[in-house]
Each structure stands twice: as C-alpha cells, then as structure tokens.
Amino acid sequence: MRRILTYGTYDLLHNGHIRLLKRAKARGDYLIVALSTDEFNKIKGKKSYYGYEKRKEMLEALRFVDLVIPENSWEQKVDDIKKYEVDEVVMGSDWKDSDKFEYLKEYCDVVYLDRTEGISTTKVKNDLSKKVMS
C-alpha cells in the first residue's frame, strides 16, 4: 500500500483544494491530510473562517481522504512520516524548494503538484469581501 501525506489549512474548501487532494490520492492508495490546528494557524499568522473541527469534518466527508490528523507544528513532519509509514509527501507547487519540505526527501518522496489557476483561499476571501462592500 502506497501512503500519501499532504499538509494544509483547507479553510473555505474550494475546487483548488479538491483538485489537489484528488491528484494526491491518485498517486497512492491511502491519503492522509495533516490539517493545521487553529493554534498552529495563529503561529503561522493565519486566521481561518472555520475552526479545526469543522474543517476536519469537511475533509473527512471527501471520499478520497482516508485519514485527517492534526498539524500542530512545522517540526512534526518527520514523526508523521515514520508513524504513518508515508511513501510520499505531496504539496502544492507554491511550496517547491521551500526549506519546510525539501529536507523530507531524506525520508520519503516529495512531489509538488501545480496549483489550480485562478483560485485560492485568499482570492475567495478577497472576492467575498468585495461583494459585501458593494
């Protein structure tokens, strides 16, 4: 069984997230999503519309997500890879060459998938803000 792991906040779940998760699952048999906790998002300077439990519930409802685990820190990745016997970490291409993921190549394959053009959580939030203001 080939195990795939990805990390993210997955706030305001949108088609870019869905595409990334589907493509990640297609690379293996079992997809694990490490979902940033609210506390970790604060450390990263992010604020989610939905709290951790609601975001987890939405991800668990997707048929191609097999397991959702909490992401509590940048440093937990090697432990996650070992604990879940991960073969490959998959991230969006915006993380390519980042020191946050490149070092993981010592423990498993690391693959960067192209993001879906024209969509991001930031864009959705900005578009919603503009609609509210008009």
C-alpha positions as CSV (number, residue, x, y, z in Angstrom):
1,M,0.0,0.0,0.0
2,R,1.4,3.4,-1.0
3,R,0.7,6.1,1.6
4,I,0.5,9.7,0.6
5,L,0.6,12.7,3.1
6,T,-0.2,16.3,2.5
7,Y,-0.4,19.3,4.8
8,G,-2.7,22.4,4.8
9,T,-5.2,24.6,6.4
10,Y,-8.1,23.8,4.0
11,D,-10.2,26.8,5.0
12,L,-13.1,27.6,2.8
13,L,-12.8,24.3,0.9
14,H,-12.8,25.1,-2.8
15,N,-12.2,23.4,-6.2
16,G,-8.4,24.1,-6.0
17,H,-8.3,22.1,-2.7
18,I,-10.5,19.3,-4.2
19,R,-8.2,19.0,-7.3
20,L,-5.1,18.9,-5.2
21,L,-6.5,16.2,-2.9
22,K,-7.8,14.1,-5.8
23,R,-4.5,14.2,-7.6
24,A,-2.6,13.4,-4.4
25,K,-4.9,10.4,-3.8
26,A,-4.3,9.2,-7.4
27,R,-0.6,8.9,-6.6
28,G,-1.2,6.2,-4.0
29,D,-3.7,4.0,-2.1
30,Y,-4.2,5.9,1.1
31,L,-4.3,9.7,1.6
32,I,-3.5,11.3,4.9
33,V,-4.2,15.0,5.3
34,A,-2.4,16.8,8.1
35,L,-4.7,19.6,8.9
36,S,-3.4,22.8,10.6
37,T,-4.9,23.3,14.0
38,D,-6.3,26.7,15.0
39,E,-3.3,27.2,17.4
40,F,-0.8,26.4,14.7
41,N,-2.5,28.7,12.3
42,K,-2.0,31.5,14.8
43,I,1.7,30.7,14.9
44,K,1.7,30.9,11.0
45,G,-0.2,34.2,11.1
46,K,-3.3,32.7,9.5
47,K,-6.9,33.1,10.6
48,S,-9.4,30.6,9.4
49,Y,-13.1,31.2,8.9
50,Y,-13.9,27.7,10.1
51,G,-12.4,26.1,13.2
52,Y,-10.3,23.0,13.2
53,E,-13.2,20.6,13.9
54,K,-15.4,21.9,11.1
55,R,-12.5,21.8,8.6
56,K,-11.7,18.3,9.7
57,E,-15.4,17.3,9.3
58,M,-15.4,18.6,5.7
59,L,-12.2,16.9,4.7
60,E,-13.4,13.6,6.2
61,A,-16.5,13.8,4.1
62,L,-14.4,13.6,0.9
63,R,-14.3,10.0,-0.4
64,F,-10.6,10.3,-1.4
65,V,-9.4,11.4,2.0
66,D,-8.7,8.4,4.2
67,L,-7.4,10.0,7.4
68,V,-7.2,13.5,8.8
69,I,-4.6,14.2,11.5
70,P,-3.7,17.4,13.3
71,E,-0.8,19.5,12.2
72,N,0.5,21.2,15.4
73,S,3.9,22.4,14.3
74,W,6.4,22.7,11.5
75,E,8.6,20.1,13.2
76,Q,6.2,17.2,13.3
77,K,6.6,16.1,9.7
78,V,9.4,13.5,10.1
79,D,7.5,11.9,13.0
80,D,4.3,11.8,10.9
81,I,6.2,10.1,8.0
82,K,7.6,7.5,10.3
83,K,4.4,6.9,12.3
84,Y,2.1,6.6,9.3
85,E,4.7,4.8,7.1
86,V,4.4,7.5,4.5
87,D,5.9,6.9,1.0
88,E,5.3,10.3,-0.4
89,V,4.5,13.9,0.7
90,V,2.5,15.9,-1.8
91,M,2.2,19.7,-1.7
92,G,1.1,22.5,-3.9
93,S,3.8,23.9,-6.2
94,D,4.0,27.1,-4.2
95,W,6.0,25.1,-1.6
96,K,8.6,23.9,-4.2
97,D,12.2,24.5,-3.0
98,S,10.9,25.5,0.5
99,D,13.0,24.5,3.4
100,K,9.7,23.4,5.0
101,F,9.5,20.3,2.8
102,E,12.8,19.7,0.8
103,Y,14.5,18.1,3.8
104,L,11.8,15.4,3.8
105,K,13.4,13.8,0.7
106,E,15.7,12.0,3.1
107,Y,12.7,10.1,4.5
108,C,10.3,9.7,1.5
109,D,9.5,11.1,-1.9
110,V,8.4,14.7,-2.1
111,V,6.2,15.8,-5.0
112,Y,4.9,19.3,-5.8
113,L,1.6,19.5,-7.8
114,D,0.6,22.5,-9.8
115,R,-2.0,24.7,-8.2
116,T,-5.3,25.3,-9.8
117,E,-5.0,28.6,-11.6
118,G,-7.4,31.4,-10.6
119,I,-8.4,30.1,-7.2
120,S,-7.0,30.3,-3.7
121,T,-8.5,30.8,-0.2
122,T,-7.1,34.3,-0.2
123,K,-8.8,35.0,-3.5
124,V,-12.1,33.7,-2.2
125,K,-11.9,35.8,0.9
126,N,-11.0,38.9,-1.1
127,D,-13.8,38.3,-3.6
128,L,-16.3,37.8,-0.7
129,S,-15.1,41.0,0.9
130,K,-15.6,42.9,-2.3
131,K,-19.1,41.6,-2.7
132,V,-20.0,42.6,0.9
133,M,-18.7,46.1,0.3
134,S,-20.6,46.7,-2.9
